[in-house]
């Protein structure tokens, strides 16, 4: 019996907190029409792979290229 009472108390507290939750500001933020852009950088197409690379080395080269771009954008190289 005490487990049923405990369960009813937990459910009651949960519904009380959900009822008091601020829903209007959240709905306003979710449904806004003017969304901020996801990225701020240039939208350039990826450069063609250099002829000296093979299929296994291309992802590593691309990773190094992206990390260098991030270092240049951040200044001191922090991530």
Secondary structure as GFF3:
##gff-version 3
##sequence-region A 1 79
A	DSSP	alpha_helix	2	20	.	.	.	ID=ss1
A	DSSP	alpha_helix	23	30	.	.	.	ID=ss2
A	DSSP	alpha_helix	55	74	.	.	.	ID=ss3
###
